[in-house]
Each structure stands twice: as C-alpha cells, then as structure tokens.
C-alpha cells in the first residue's frame, strides 16, 4: 500500500433531460469512466468528517453521526446511502480524495464546470475537453466515439470525432425548480414544512437527471465490456446544487450515484479488474447550513475513485479542519488537494502514460501529479 506521503504528493494549497453519456474507444484493455457531477456535490456531507470537532456544530440538522454513517476510519465516514461504494472500499476497490478542488476559487457553476471539463487554469481559456485530448494520445481513437446526449459534452469535444445520440426518456422535475419553490415557501411557517415533507416523500429533489444515472451506467458498462468496444466514457449527472432541503436531496442523489457505481461493477464483469471510475464535481459547498436546510456554493469537495484498478481502502486527505480559522474565506472547506493533480496522476498510471506529460497537456497549471492511487 503506498505511503500517505505518496498519496499527498499532488496536494496544493421544470423539465430536465436525463444524465448524458459520452463514450470513446481506444486501443487499450483498460477502461476509464468519469462521472461528472454537475451542481457542486457536498463533499462534507458525502465523506463525512465525523471526528472533526467543528463538524456537528457547523452542520447542525444536517450532521450525520458515526453511528448512522458508514465508518471508514478514525476521522471519516461515508454517507449511509452509499452501501455499494462502501463494500468496494472495504474490498480495496474504492478510495476518496478529500478537500479537493480545481484551481477555480469563485462560485459560478458555469465557469467552474468549464474548468472541470477543459482542464484549463482559468475559465474559457481552452475550447477542447481534456478527455478528448486524452483520447488523442491513445492509438486508433478516430471515429470511435459515442455520446448518448442531446449535445456533446464539452469534456468530450475536440479534434477526435465523437458522435452523439440522444436517448429517449420522459423528463422529470428539475432539482432547480424544486429549490426555487422551496425558497418561495421558505418564510411561510405553514407551507414550508409541508413542502419539505412532500419533497422527501416523493423524491422530487432528484426527479430529473439523477433518476436515470444507474440505467446509463448499466448501458455504459454494456459498451465498455465488449472486447472491441469503447474504453473511455463520461456520464453527466445533474441535481447536486442543494441550496434547500439538502438532507433528502443529497440522500437521493448519493443513492443514485451509488447504484450507478454498482451498475458499472456488475455490468463490466471481468473487465472491472482493469477499470478506473472517477466521480468529481466542480466545487464544494459551504460548511455551515443556510436558512432553508441546505448549503450554498463552496470550494473544497471530495472525489470518489472506484474500480479494480484502484488501490482502495483509504481516504486521501491532508485535512485542513472545519474550525472557523481553518475555513477558506471563513465559510468553505479549504482545498488541500489539487483535483487536476489527482486526475493526471491516476490517469497516467492507469493508462500507462507519463503523468507529468499528461498534466502538462490535459490539466494546465496543476501541481505535481498524485502517485499511487491506482495499481500499476
């Protein structure tokens, strides 16, 4: 098992369409799936720092104790909705990189997602996606891409052709619409509790994109498992912007994400041994709870790595703490891990590409690539 030092080598200071799937084939037996979580997943609520003295005080009604969560180690526990991922963790096939972020330090979803998809140092500096540039480094990449989406995601756009196909599905209620209605009722002592109960009872918080995530993961696995099928995939999941009623919304979102990871594990079969799955989001959320039982746009979050190729069973964290003096700008989890460095290191080792070269070509301005996250 690699040392903590090697793990931390890259650390630095309405209506909604279903999630989108983009696939690209290359001449390698190793598979890679990127789960792009749009809306800013709450890393503190997903990989829970239950032993941090500041956690319960800041999270108040959103706090989940060690007895309810799935304990990972002496500091962290996993949200109770993620049972399949916890099994992978215990089997050495999943790990978590905490307090992670791209170089972006503002709170615009649009700009932050642009960085997460392009790998640029600043928003809108690049017009191609880092996964398309990664594909170009692998042999026989041309004309081997497929995107199951109304439009090709930016992360897959570039010189390598990737075709698109929009799957047929009935749209659901968007999480943003639910959040807006929640804010409308926020000051109404009668209607606000009734609305929160309706959201929790009917799962409206995750009714849009997240509902289709496990099905699309299963579909992705069916393509990736074929001997002559694609080897790189990206799946988008919306609905992670939990400004209001976060407890029920995050529970549903993480449950679907957990099902999706399980569907990849089951569907890939023997190919799972050579698979790396990474789930990441554009930024985190505030440590403190807001007035509507949610959290606002933040900075540091957590990334999830799973697959037979992962050196799992650990939480990689140079933990900054949740005390008031430790927070970024007095409100956010302070990033201590470079998300770009994690991607460059894990993808380089997994696909047998030079991580430093990968960092330079795919992720501009990243720290030294992290080492030891995947099996050689």
C-alpha positions as CSV (number, residue, x, y, z in Angstrom):
1,X,0.0,0.0,0.0
2,X,1.5,3.4,-1.0
3,X,2.5,5.8,1.8
4,X,0.5,8.8,2.9
5,X,3.3,11.0,1.5
6,X,2.9,9.5,-2.0
7,X,-0.8,9.9,-1.9
8,X,-0.4,13.5,-1.0
9,X,2.3,14.3,-3.5
10,X,-0.1,16.3,-5.6
11,X,-1.7,18.3,-2.7
12,X,-1.7,22.1,-3.1
13,X,-2.9,25.0,-1.2
14,X,-39.1,22.4,-14.8
15,X,-38.0,19.7,-17.1
16,X,-34.7,18.1,-17.2
17,X,-33.1,15.7,-19.7
18,X,-31.6,12.5,-18.2
19,X,-27.8,12.4,-17.4
20,X,-25.7,12.2,-20.5
21,X,-23.3,9.5,-21.5
22,X,-20.3,10.0,-23.8
23,X,-18.1,7.1,-24.9
24,X,-14.8,6.9,-26.8
25,X,-12.9,3.8,-27.9
26,X,-9.2,3.4,-27.9
27,X,-6.7,0.5,-28.4
28,X,-6.3,-0.4,-24.7
29,X,-7.8,-3.1,-22.4
30,X,-8.0,-0.6,-19.6
31,X,-11.3,1.2,-19.1
32,X,-11.9,4.7,-17.7
33,X,-15.3,6.2,-16.6
34,X,-15.7,9.8,-15.5
35,X,-18.8,10.6,-13.6
36,X,-19.3,14.4,-13.9
37,X,-21.4,15.6,-11.0
38,X,-22.9,18.9,-12.0
39,X,-24.2,21.4,-9.4
40,X,-21.5,21.0,-6.7
41,X,-21.7,17.9,-4.6
42,X,-21.3,18.4,-0.9
43,X,-18.1,16.7,-0.1
44,X,-18.5,17.2,3.7
45,X,-21.9,15.5,3.5
46,X,-20.6,12.7,1.4
47,X,-17.3,11.7,3.0
48,X,-18.2,12.9,6.5
49,X,-15.5,14.2,8.9
50,X,-17.4,12.9,11.9
51,X,-14.4,13.2,14.2
52,X,-13.7,16.8,13.4
53,X,-14.7,19.0,16.4
54,X,-16.3,21.6,14.1
55,X,-18.4,19.2,12.1
56,X,-21.5,18.8,14.2
57,X,-21.6,22.4,15.3
58,X,-21.5,23.7,11.8
59,X,-23.8,21.2,10.2
60,X,-26.5,21.2,12.9
61,X,-29.5,19.4,11.5
62,X,-27.5,18.1,8.5
63,X,-24.9,16.4,10.7
64,X,-24.8,12.6,10.4
65,X,-23.1,10.8,13.3
66,X,-20.7,7.9,13.1
67,X,-23.4,5.6,14.3
68,X,-25.6,6.3,11.3
69,X,-22.9,6.8,8.7
70,X,-20.6,4.0,7.3
71,X,-17.4,4.4,9.2
72,X,-14.3,4.4,7.0
73,X,-11.5,5.3,9.5
74,X,-11.0,7.3,12.7
75,X,-11.8,10.6,11.0
76,X,-14.2,9.9,8.1
77,X,-17.4,8.0,7.5
78,X,-19.4,7.6,4.2
79,X,-23.0,8.8,3.7
80,X,-25.3,5.9,4.6
81,X,-26.9,5.9,1.1
82,X,-23.6,4.6,-0.4
83,X,-23.6,1.0,0.6
84,X,-22.2,-0.5,-2.6
85,X,-19.4,2.0,-2.7
86,X,-18.6,1.1,1.0
87,X,-18.4,-2.5,0.0
88,X,-15.9,-1.6,-2.7
89,X,-13.9,0.4,-0.2
90,X,-13.7,-2.5,2.2
91,X,-12.6,-4.7,-0.7
92,X,-9.8,-2.3,-1.6
93,X,-11.6,-1.1,-4.8
94,X,-12.6,2.4,-3.8
95,X,-10.9,5.4,-2.2
96,X,-11.8,9.0,-1.6
97,X,-9.7,12.2,-2.1
98,X,-11.0,14.9,0.2
99,X,-10.6,18.6,0.4
100,X,-10.0,18.6,-3.4
101,X,-10.6,21.3,-6.0
102,X,-9.6,22.6,-9.4
103,X,-7.7,25.9,-9.5
104,X,-11.0,27.8,-9.5
105,X,-11.8,29.8,-6.4
106,X,-15.0,31.6,-7.3
107,X,-18.6,30.2,-7.2
108,X,-20.0,30.3,-10.7
109,X,-21.3,26.9,-11.8
110,X,-20.8,27.9,-15.4
111,X,-17.1,28.9,-15.0
112,X,-16.3,26.1,-12.6
113,X,-17.7,23.4,-14.8
114,X,-15.8,24.9,-17.8
115,X,-12.5,24.3,-15.9
116,X,-13.6,20.8,-14.8
117,X,-14.3,19.9,-18.4
118,X,-11.4,21.6,-20.2
119,X,-8.6,21.3,-17.6
120,X,-7.7,25.0,-18.1
121,X,-6.1,27.2,-15.5
122,X,-8.7,29.9,-16.0
123,X,-12.3,29.7,-17.3
124,X,-12.8,29.6,-21.0
125,X,-9.1,29.6,-21.8
126,X,-9.5,26.3,-23.8
127,X,-12.1,25.2,-26.3
128,X,-11.5,21.4,-26.1
129,X,-12.2,18.9,-23.4
130,X,-9.5,17.2,-21.5
131,X,-11.0,13.7,-22.2
132,X,-10.9,14.4,-26.0
133,X,-7.2,15.4,-25.7
134,X,-6.6,12.3,-23.6
135,X,-8.2,10.2,-26.3
136,X,-6.0,11.8,-28.9
137,X,-3.0,10.4,-27.0
138,X,-4.2,6.8,-27.4
139,X,-3.9,4.8,-30.7
140,X,-6.8,4.2,-33.0
141,X,-9.0,6.9,-31.5
142,X,-10.6,8.5,-34.6
143,X,-14.2,7.7,-35.3
144,X,-14.6,5.5,-32.3
145,X,-16.6,7.9,-30.0
146,X,-20.2,7.9,-29.0
147,X,-22.2,10.3,-26.9
148,X,-25.7,9.4,-25.6
149,X,-26.8,13.0,-25.1
150,X,-28.7,15.8,-26.9
151,X,-25.3,17.7,-27.3
152,X,-21.7,16.5,-27.0
153,X,-20.4,17.5,-23.5
154,X,-17.5,20.0,-23.6
155,X,-15.3,17.4,-21.8
156,X,-15.5,15.2,-25.0
157,X,-15.2,18.0,-27.6
158,X,-12.1,18.4,-29.6
159,X,-10.2,17.1,-32.6
160,X,-11.1,13.5,-32.1
161,X,-14.6,12.8,-33.6
162,X,-17.2,11.7,-31.1
163,X,-20.7,11.1,-32.4
164,X,-23.9,11.8,-30.3
165,X,-27.2,10.1,-29.8
166,X,-30.0,11.4,-27.6
167,X,-31.7,8.6,-25.6
168,X,-35.5,8.7,-25.4
169,X,-36.8,9.3,-21.9
170,X,-39.5,11.1,-20.1
171,X,-38.1,14.2,-18.4
172,X,-38.7,14.8,-14.7
173,X,-38.9,17.8,-12.4
174,X,-35.6,19.6,-12.2
175,X,-33.9,20.0,-8.8
176,X,-33.5,23.7,-9.5
177,X,-37.3,24.1,-9.9
178,X,-37.7,22.3,-6.5
179,X,-35.2,24.6,-5.0
180,X,-36.9,27.7,-6.3
181,X,-40.3,26.6,-4.9
182,X,-38.6,25.8,-1.6
183,X,-37.2,29.4,-1.5
184,X,-40.7,30.7,-2.3
185,X,-42.1,28.9,0.7
186,X,-39.0,29.5,2.9
187,X,-40.6,32.1,5.1
188,X,-44.0,30.6,5.3
189,X,-44.4,28.8,8.6
190,X,-47.3,26.7,7.4
191,X,-46.3,25.8,3.8
192,X,-42.6,25.4,4.2
193,X,-42.8,22.3,6.5
194,X,-45.5,20.8,4.2
195,X,-43.3,21.4,1.1
196,X,-40.3,19.7,2.7
197,X,-42.4,16.7,3.6
198,X,-43.7,16.5,0.1
199,X,-40.1,16.7,-1.3
200,X,-38.9,13.9,1.0
201,X,-41.9,11.7,0.4
202,X,-42.0,11.9,-3.4
203,X,-38.2,12.2,-4.1
204,X,-38.8,15.4,-6.1
205,X,-35.3,16.6,-5.3
206,X,-33.7,14.0,-7.5
207,X,-36.5,13.6,-10.0
208,X,-34.6,14.8,-13.0
209,X,-31.2,13.7,-14.1
210,X,-30.2,11.5,-11.2
211,X,-33.1,9.1,-11.7
212,X,-31.6,7.9,-15.0
213,X,-28.0,7.6,-13.7
214,X,-27.9,3.9,-12.8
215,X,-29.6,3.0,-16.1
216,X,-27.0,5.0,-18.1
217,X,-24.2,3.4,-16.1
218,X,-25.5,0.0,-16.9
219,X,-25.7,1.0,-20.6
220,X,-22.1,2.3,-20.4
221,X,-20.9,-0.9,-18.9
222,X,-22.5,-3.0,-21.7
223,X,-20.5,-1.0,-24.3
224,X,-17.3,-1.0,-22.3
225,X,-17.4,-4.7,-21.6
226,X,-17.2,-5.6,-25.3
227,X,-13.8,-6.7,-26.5
228,X,-13.9,-4.2,-29.4
229,X,-16.0,-1.6,-27.6
230,X,-15.1,1.8,-26.2
231,X,-12.6,2.3,-23.4
232,X,-13.3,5.8,-22.2
233,X,-16.6,7.1,-21.0
234,X,-18.1,10.2,-19.4
235,X,-21.5,10.3,-17.7
236,X,-23.1,13.5,-16.6
237,X,-25.3,13.8,-13.5
238,X,-27.2,17.0,-12.6
239,X,-29.0,18.0,-9.5
240,X,-26.2,18.4,-6.9
241,X,-27.0,22.1,-6.2
242,X,-28.5,21.5,-2.7
243,X,-29.4,25.0,-1.6
244,X,-32.6,23.9,0.2
245,X,-33.8,20.7,1.8
246,X,-30.4,19.1,1.4
247,X,-30.9,16.1,3.7
248,X,-33.5,14.4,1.5
249,X,-32.0,15.6,-1.8
250,X,-28.4,14.5,-1.1
251,X,-29.7,11.2,0.2
252,X,-31.5,10.5,-3.1
253,X,-28.6,11.9,-5.3
254,X,-26.0,9.7,-3.5
255,X,-28.2,6.7,-3.6
256,X,-28.4,7.0,-7.4
257,X,-24.7,7.6,-7.6
258,X,-24.1,4.5,-5.5
259,X,-26.4,2.5,-7.8
260,X,-24.5,3.7,-10.8
261,X,-21.1,2.7,-9.4
262,X,-22.7,-0.7,-8.6
263,X,-24.1,-1.0,-12.1
264,X,-20.7,-0.4,-13.6
265,X,-19.2,-3.0,-11.3
266,X,-21.8,-5.6,-12.2
267,X,-22.0,-4.8,-15.9
268,X,-18.3,-4.8,-16.6
269,X,-17.8,-8.3,-15.2
270,X,-14.2,-9.4,-15.7
271,X,-13.3,-6.0,-17.2
272,X,-13.8,-4.4,-13.9
273,X,-10.3,-5.5,-12.9
274,X,-8.9,-3.1,-15.5
275,X,-11.3,-0.2,-14.8
276,X,-10.9,3.1,-13.2
277,X,-14.0,5.1,-12.2
278,X,-13.7,8.7,-11.0
279,X,-16.6,10.8,-9.7
280,X,-15.9,14.6,-9.3
281,X,-17.8,17.9,-9.1
282,X,-17.0,21.5,-10.0
283,X,-16.7,22.8,-6.4
284,X,-18.0,22.0,-2.9
285,X,-20.5,23.6,-0.6
286,X,-20.4,25.8,2.5
287,X,-19.7,24.1,5.8
288,X,-22.5,25.9,7.6
289,X,-26.1,25.3,6.9
290,X,-28.3,28.1,5.4
291,X,-31.7,29.1,6.5
292,X,-33.6,26.6,4.2
293,X,-31.8,23.5,5.4
294,X,-29.3,23.5,2.6
295,X,-25.8,24.6,1.8
296,X,-24.5,27.3,-0.6
297,X,-21.7,27.3,-3.2
298,X,-18.4,26.5,-1.6
299,X,-14.9,25.4,-2.7
300,X,-13.3,22.1,-1.5
301,X,-15.2,18.9,-2.1
302,X,-14.4,15.2,-2.3
303,X,-13.7,12.9,-5.3
304,X,-14.5,9.2,-5.5
305,X,-12.3,6.7,-7.2
306,X,-13.5,3.1,-7.7
307,X,-12.6,0.1,-9.8
308,X,-10.5,-3.0,-9.8
309,X,-7.6,-0.8,-10.8
310,X,-7.8,1.3,-7.7
311,X,-5.5,1.0,-4.7
312,X,-8.5,1.4,-2.4
313,X,-9.5,1.2,1.2
314,X,-8.3,4.7,2.2
315,X,-9.3,8.3,2.5
316,X,-6.6,10.5,1.0
317,X,-6.7,13.8,2.9
318,X,-4.4,16.5,4.2
319,X,-7.3,17.5,6.3
320,X,-7.5,21.3,7.0
321,X,-10.2,21.1,9.7
322,X,-13.5,22.8,10.0
323,X,-12.8,25.3,12.7
324,X,-13.6,28.9,11.7
325,X,-10.0,29.9,11.3
326,X,-9.3,27.0,9.0
327,X,-12.1,27.7,6.5
328,X,-11.5,29.2,3.1
329,X,-12.8,32.8,3.2
330,X,-14.4,31.9,6.6
331,X,-17.1,29.6,5.0
332,X,-15.8,26.8,2.8
333,X,-13.7,23.6,3.2
334,X,-10.2,24.8,2.3
335,X,-8.8,22.8,-0.6
336,X,-5.5,21.0,0.2
337,X,-5.6,18.5,-2.8
338,X,-5.4,19.5,-6.5
339,X,-8.1,17.8,-8.4
340,X,-6.1,18.2,-11.6
341,X,-3.1,16.5,-10.0
342,X,-5.3,13.6,-8.9
343,X,-6.7,13.2,-12.5
344,X,-3.2,13.4,-14.1
345,X,-1.6,11.0,-11.7
346,X,-4.3,8.4,-11.7
347,X,-5.0,8.5,-15.5
348,X,-1.3,8.5,-16.3
349,X,-0.6,5.4,-14.1
350,X,-3.8,3.7,-15.2
351,X,-3.4,4.2,-19.0
352,X,0.4,3.9,-18.8
353,X,1.0,7.4,-20.0
354,X,3.6,9.7,-18.4
355,X,1.7,11.6,-15.6
356,X,3.8,14.8,-15.9
357,X,3.2,14.9,-19.7
358,X,-0.4,14.2,-19.1
359,X,-0.6,17.1,-16.5
360,X,1.1,19.5,-19.0
361,X,-1.2,18.6,-21.9
362,X,-4.5,18.0,-20.2
363,X,-4.5,20.0,-17.0
364,X,-2.9,23.4,-17.1
365,X,-1.4,24.7,-14.0
366,X,-1.8,21.6,-11.9
367,X,0.5,20.6,-9.1
368,X,2.8,17.5,-9.3
369,X,0.6,14.5,-10.2
370,X,-0.5,12.3,-7.3
371,X,1.1,8.9,-7.2
372,X,-0.1,5.5,-6.0
373,X,-3.8,5.9,-6.5
374,X,-4.1,3.0,-9.0
375,X,-2.4,-0.3,-9.4
376,X,0.5,-0.4,-11.8
